[in-house]
Amino acid sequence: MSILESTFTVAARGIGKPDYSREISAGQFRPGLTLKYLQTLRPFLVGFSAVASAFSWIKSPLAAGATAHYVDGETGLDLPVLTDKGYTLTLLSVGISCNQDIECWLSLGYSPFAILRHLGAGHIAGGIPYYQPEVVGFTSAFFDPTGATPFYFDLTVYNAGLAAMEGQLGMYMIYEAVGTSPRPIVKTVKCKWCGATKEVPRETTNIICDECGQLFIVLNTSRFRGT
């Protein structure tokens, strides 16, 4: 028995089975942050609210024409903060959301009472959230790549509006050991209610003040490796 074969042409009506592999892969991936060995995330925050909060960086509304320092999110201490010898600071991201016009200043110096150099300022209109996920332009490694000299680092916000300001601001930095051993296992924290200070293990976040008995909350970024 013979098999008859014939060849003919048909109109194309599609491109075949859809391939969604790229879309699925894109949905499973998003840009993030991965810290290297001897790098630590350092959050510097300040918020203003009429509602009392245990979080150490939340303060009362900022009066028109007034200036406030950011807070070290790990300790509750107002800036400026003295860096450790052998460490560099690199600005990673900035987030701001306030209901009044503001100006932000980033400053460096070798004395907490005489900041020597203003490195930058920005004017942000009130009511317009501002977020910059990747900031290029500031790292202390530009002028001291080995962290040979500790320096005071300060962040301040000025209320340029006409009324008391509410909102929150945050700057996140990478703190990197480039010439010394890893950071100490303890930290000095400040009670946001009475101002008392004490040393606690670096991982501590919820703290009952020995002086006033109230709870205040700080952050622990020592185990943060990426997101």
Buried (B, 14 or more C-beta within 10 A) or exposed (E): EEEEEEEEEEEEEEEEEEEEEEEEEEEEEEEEBEBEEBBBBBBBBBBBBEEEEBBBBBBEBBBBEEEBBBBBBBBBBBBBBEBBEBBBBBBBBBBBBBBBBBBBBBBBBEEEEEBEEEBEEEEBEBEEEBEBEEBEEBBBBEEBEEBEEBBBBBBBBBBBBEEBBBBBBBBBBBBBBBBEEEBEEEBEBBBBBEEEEBEBEBEBEEBEBEEEEEEBBBBBBBEBEEE
